[in-house]
C-alpha cells in the first residue's frame, strides 16, 4: 500500500488559547476547522506547502462525552497534563487512496494494532481512519494513523495557501529500525525528510515560516 503524509496533529487543552499561541509562533492565521461530533473534539487547520497540513485539536468542552475513547490519547491523564502549556505535536497521519480502507495485510506487516477503519465526518468532509478502540497512538506515536478521504477536495489541497513549509519530521522511538522497516516501501513521493532517533518516543517538526525556520516539539 502506498501512503503519503497527510497531516501533523498538535493537541492543546484549550482550542482558542492553543490557536493563539501556535499562530503567533508560526506567524500565520488558521484557515478552517470544525467539530468531530463522534469524538467530542474540535479543531483548527492550516495548509503546509508540502502536500500536507497542520491540525490543532482539543477536547470540545461543549460536546457530550463520546461512547468510545477519544483519538490521539486525548483522554489519558498523562497527555492532558502535558497540554497545559504550549500545544504539543502528538501524532501524524498518512493517507492512502484505497477506498474503502482495508488494512488487514498492512496491519499484519506492521505487527501492531492499527485499529479498526472508522467512518468519520466533519461538515462536508468524509473519511475513514484507523482508530484503536482505546484511542492509543500506534507505537506511542512513532507509527501513524492511516486515513482514506472519501471527498475529492481534501484539506492538504483545498485549504488556502500558506507561507509554511514542512521540511522534516523527526521521530524518536526506542527501536527506530522497527518503525523504519514498517514504513519502508510504503511512504512514497514525499518531499519531507523523516529522521529517526533512539530514545523515549516523541515527535519534532522543522517548519519554514515567514520568520524563518522553527522547531515544533512533541
Buried (B, 14 or more C-beta within 10 A) or exposed (E): BEBBBBBBBBBBBBBEEBBEBBBEBBBBEBBBBBBBBBBBBBBBBBBBBBBBBBBBBBBBEEBEEBEBBBBBBBBBEEBBEBBEEBBBBBBBBBBBEBEEBBBEEBBEBBEBEBBBBBEBBBEEBEBBBBBBEEBBBBBBBBBBBBBBBBEEEBBBEBBEEBEBBBEBBBBBBEEBEBBBEBBEEBBEEBEBEBEBEEEEBBBBBBBBBEEEEBEBEB
